[in-house]
Amino acid sequence: MNAAQFPSRPTPVAAAVQALAPYRQFICHACGWIYDEAEGDADSGLAPGTRFEDIPEDWACPLCGVTKADFSPYEAPSLEALRARAESTAGHWVASGRTPGVVIVGAGRAGWQMAEALRALDAQLPITLVSACAGDVYDKPLLSVAMARGLALEALVKERGADAARRLGVRLLADTHAIHINRAQRQLRTTRGTLRYGELILAHGAQAALPAGLPAALCWRINHLGAYQKLRTALGDAPKDVLIIGAGLIGSELANDLALGGHRITLLDLQAAPLARWPEAQAGGPLLAAWKDLPIRFLGCATVNAVARDAQGRYRVDTACGQRIEADQVIVCSGLQTPPRLARSAGLAWQGGIAVDAATLRTSDPHIHALGDCISVNGQVSRFIEPIARQARTIAAAIAGGEAVPYEHRAAPVRVKTSSQPLTLH
């Protein structure tokens, strides 16, 4: 027996002191997820009140899959604390005459982490964040486990966009679409007017892809909180028949979660098993075995030919092999694609996404940076959560005048949040 695997129990006095101590928070350095001792981690079986010291060493971050060693104590800084910490750089932009400041396009995880990283280095830097939605702060991976956890829709929002903007001293332009970039004039045209920028950061993410032949009006594509809220409303409280097209990461997670929420799921994919993108892991078999007692029917090697809606509002889906599937709702999970409009308007280099320098994350324009789902590094798109915090630190250091923090593009562990069979893939 290895004694190191079994830490000694605290004395009764130490245990009593620990029980009375305030609950703390710990932040994941890889993705920015915060473990709150008061809330625990339901997915990992950690009850509310579980102290960080009592978590097993092989416990994994529920968002990005790194281990406990990648966490450190966290205390959310106030704007006053950020200003005090950044006194040495205060006024840096004003003094250099770059008063337009930074404009960030996108208020998802990448956009808000970018704002946090910039503010941590410069308390006076003018930051404008342009968001096509309300800009509320939430953890996207929770959309795949919300029903299993019994989370109400309002519980998915960690912080309202307006509140986050006030906390960070950021100008938030909510419900505003970015339309065109004028590189020569350093201007961004939006649906609420034209903005000047000193540096522009594209963090607008990617869109859920729609396979040819599937009408957008008849299919749900879940890639942000607003779409998920509308889907949950459409499903209602009674069990429904749901067809999910695509058994990759998101499709498998949604199938698992909606089934646990009481809905009857048909999961369809071109491949013979779920999670076929990771053939070395051979994860499909164990996942299907874990689903045997859930209302999930998997149809492999299947292609959708047509989708139609009848007079009662039900959907009829015909496959190439002659099967007909009836459903109350149809969800498409066929991967992501980066919208090219903004990049093309600026003539930025493109490689399946906005091409950025591997070390600096600058685009082909030295005053435009990009991070998150919308970028490609050496021709490889970046679609996972783990790199975002590191990407934000790299860009923030370059813009706010800090010591250079070169970005390192590396393979990230992928945590598959199918609670019936949790998996970590590489």
N, C-alpha and C positions, 0 to 999 in steps of 0.2 A: 504494500500500500504506500502510495506517495503522499507523505504528510503535507506537501505543498498544495495538494489538491483540496485539502480539508482545513481551512483556516480555523484557528482556535476560537471557541465561543467566548464572547465578552463576559467579564465578571458581572454579577447581578447589579453592582453599582454602575458599571460602565453601560450596561444595557438600559438602565433606568435613565441615565444622562442622555443617551442616544435617543430614547423614546421622547424625551422632552425637548430635544433640539429642534429648531425650525427646519422644515423641509427645504431641501436645496434643489438646484437645477444643474444639469451637466450638459455641455454642448458637444456634438459630434464635429470634429475638425474636418471630416471628409465632406459632409453634406449640410451641416448647420442644424440638423434635427436636435431638439432639446429633450432630454429625459428629465421629467419632473417627478421627484420622489413622492409627492402627494398623489400623483395620478397613476404611477406605475406604468406598466406596458402590458396591456391585456393580451396582445398577440403572442407574447413570449411567456405568458403565465405569471407575470410579476404583478402581484396585487397592489392596489393603492397603499402607499405608506412604506413600500420596499425601499430601504436605504441603498444607496449606490454601492456601499462596501459589501452588501449582502448579495449582489448580483453575481452569478457565476462568471468566471473569466472568459468562457467561450460564448457568452451571450453576444448577439449581433444587433447592430443598429437596424431597426425595422424599416428604414428607408433605403439605406445603401449597403448594408451587410457587413460593414467593418466591425471590429471587436471593441470591447470595453476599453482597451488600451488607447483607443483613439478619441476618448472623451476627456474633458477637463471641466472643472467647476465654472459655472456661468452665472453672471448677474447682469440682467438687461440694463445697459447704461442709459441714463437720462440724457437729454440734449445738453443740459448744463455740464454733465460729466464729460461728454464728448468734446464740448468746447474747451473745457479745462485741459483735457488730454491733448488737444490739437493746438494749443497756444503757439507752439513753435512754428506752425504753418498757417496760422490765422491770417487772412488777408492776402494769401499767396496769389490768388487769381486776380484780385482787385489791383494789387501792386504791380502785377505784370501786364495790366491793361486788358486782361481777357475776361471782361465783365459778362459776356453772354453765358459763361459757365458750361455746364454739361447738360445735355438732353439725353434721357434714356427712353427708348421706345419699348414698351412692354412692362406690365406690372404683375407678372407671374413670379415664381421663385427667383428666376435669374434677375429680373428687374429690381426687385426689392433687396436681394442680397447685394446687388451692385450699389444701390443707394446706401446700404448699411456700411459697406466697405469704404466707399468714398467719404462718408461722413466721419468714420472713425479716424481718418487721416487728416481731414480738413473740415473744421467746424464752420467755416465761412464760405465754402465753395457753393455757388449758386447751382442748384440741381432742379431740373424740371423732369417729371416723369409723365409720359404720355401713355394712357391706357385706353384700350377699346372697350373696357368694362368698368365696373366701379373700382377696381384695383384692390379689392379685399385680399388680405393675406390669408392663405390657407395652404395646407400640405396636400398636393395633388395625389400622392399615394393613398391617402385616406379615402378617396373616391372608390377604391377597389375593395375596401373592407368596412365601409360605413354601415351596411345592413347587418353584417355579422356582429358588429360591435353595438348595434342598437343606437347609432348616432342620429340624432335629429338633424335636419338640414342646417338649421341655424348654428348647431354645434360645430360644423365644419369650418366656420370662419374663426380664425385665431385673432384677427384684428381688422377692424374696418379700415378701408383704404384711407379715408379722411383722417382717422386717428393715427395711423402709421405716418402719414405725411406730416402731421403736426409734431409727432414725437421726433422725427428726424429733421425737421425744418426743410421739408421738400415741397415744391410746388407740384401738386398733382392735377393733371388735366384728365379727369375721368370721362368715360364715354366719348372718347376722342380718337379718331383714326388717323394714323400717319399715311400720307398719300404720296409724297414726292420729296426727293432729296436733291438740293442744288449744291453740288460740291464746290463750285467756284465761289459762290456767295456764302457758303456755310449756312444754309437755311433748310429747315424742314417744314414743308407745307402740310398742314393738318386740316381736319374738318372744323377746327376752331381758330383758324388763322395760321400765319407763318411765324415760325420760331427761329431766332438766330442761335447758333451754338458755337462754342469754342471747340468742344469735342462732342462727338455723337456716339452713343452706344446702342447697338441694336440687340435687343433681348426679347424679341417678339415671338420666339418659339416656333413651333411647327404646327401644321394642321393635320387632323386625321384624314388619311387618304381614302378615296372612294373608288373602288374598282369600276372599270368601264361597264356600262350597262345597268348599274344600280342607280335609280333616281334619288337624288339627294333629299327630296321632299318626303320620301317614304322610309328613310333610314336615320337612326340616331348615330351620331359620332361623338364620343365622349372624350374630350381632351381638356376640358376646363370646368370650373365649378358651375357656371351658368347652365351649360348643357346638361350636366348631371342633375342639377336641381329640377330642370324641366322634365327629365326622364323620370325621376322619382315621383313627381307630381302626376305624370301620365300613368304610371304603374298603379298608383293608389295603394289602398290597404289590402285588397283582395288578391289572392294568387292569380298570376297571369301566365300565359304561354309566351315565352320570349325566345326568339331566334337570335343567336350571336354568330356573325360571320367572321371567322378569323380566330384561331385557337393559339395565338401567340401569348406573350406576357399579359397584355391587358385583357384580351378575350378570355383567357383562362381564369384570371383573377375575378373578372366580373361574373363569369359563369358560377364560380364557387360562391361568391358573395350573394348574388341574387337567389341562388338555390337555397342558401342558408336563410334568406329572407322569406322563403316560402314559395317562390316562383318556380315554374316548370321550364327547364332550359333545354333547348336544342343547340348544340355547339357544332358548327360546321367549319371544315378547313380543307384546303387543297392537299395537305399532307396526310399521312396515314395515322399520325398521333399528334397530340398537343405538344407545344413547345419544341417543334421540330427544328427551330433555328439553332438549338444546342444539341446536335446529334451525339456528341461525345458523352453528354450527361445522361442520355437515355431517360429523360425525366417523364416522358409521356406515359409509359407503362405504370409506374408507381402512382402517378396522378390519377389515371383512370381507375386504378384499384381503390384509391382513397375515396373516389366519388361513387362507389358502387351503391351506397345507401342514400345518396342524394338524388333529387329529381333532375339529373343531368344525362342527356343522351348525346353521345358524340358520333358525328358522321364524318369520317375521313375520306380523302380522295374525292371530294365533292366540289363541284363548281356551280355557282348560281347562274341560271339562264335568264330568269325574269322575276320581278316582284310586282305584285298588283294588290290593290285594296278593294274589298267588296263593299256593298252598300251598308253593311253592319259595322264597318270600320276594321274588320279583320284583314290580315295580310295573307296572301297566298304566294309562296315562294317555290318556284320550279327549278330543279337542278338539271344538269346536263345528262345525268344518268336516269332521268325519268321520275324522280321522287317529287312529291308535293308536300310541302311543310306549311301548316297553318299556324299563325302566331298573332298575338295581340300587339306585340312590338318587335321591331327588327333593329338590331344594333350591329354596326359595322366596326370591326377592330382589325383593319388591314394595314396597320403601320402608319407612319407619319411621313409627311413631305413638307419641306420648307417653302413657304410662299415666296415667290421670286420678285414680286412687284417692286418693293423698295430697293432691293439690291440692283435690279435692272435700271431703275430710274437714275441711280447714281453711277451706273456702269461699273459696279464692283465685280471683282473676279468671283467666279462661281464654280463649285465642284460638288454638285449634289446638295449644296447648301452654301452659305456665304463663306468663301475661302478666307481663312485667317492665317497669319504667321504662327507657326507652331509654338514659338516661345513667348511672343508678345501679345497675340490675339488681335493684332491690328489687321484690318482688311487691306485691300490694295490702295485705299486712301489713308494717308498717315493720320488723319484726324477723325477716322471712323473705326471704332472697335466693335466687336461682337462676341457674344457668349451664349451658352445654353443650347437648346435644341435647334436653333437656326444656323449653327456654324458647321463647317467641315474643316478638319485638320488633316493635312496631307491626303485629301480626298476621302477621308473617313468622317461620316457624320457623327455628331456628339448628341446622343439621345438619352443619357442617363443623369441621375441626380448628383451622384458623387462628385463629378468634376466641377459643378457650378460654383461652389464656394471658393475653390482654388482659382478658377478663372476670374472671379470677381476680385480677388486679392491681387492678381497679376495686373489687371487693367487699372485698379485703383492706385497701385504703386506708381504706374507710369504716368497717370494723369495728375495725381496730387503731389508729385515730387518726392515720393518716398524712395527708399532703396529698392532697386529692381528685384522683382520676384518672378523669374522665368517660369512659365507654365510647362508642366511635364504631362504630356498626353500618355496615359497608360490604361491598360485594361482594368475595368472596374468590376467588382463583384455585383451580381444582380440578385436582389432578394425578391423571390416570387411569393407574394402574399396570399397564397391559396391556403387558408388556415387548415383545411382538411389534410394537406400535405405540404407544409412550408418547405421551400427549397432555396438554396443559394447556388446560383450558376455563375460561370466565369466565361 
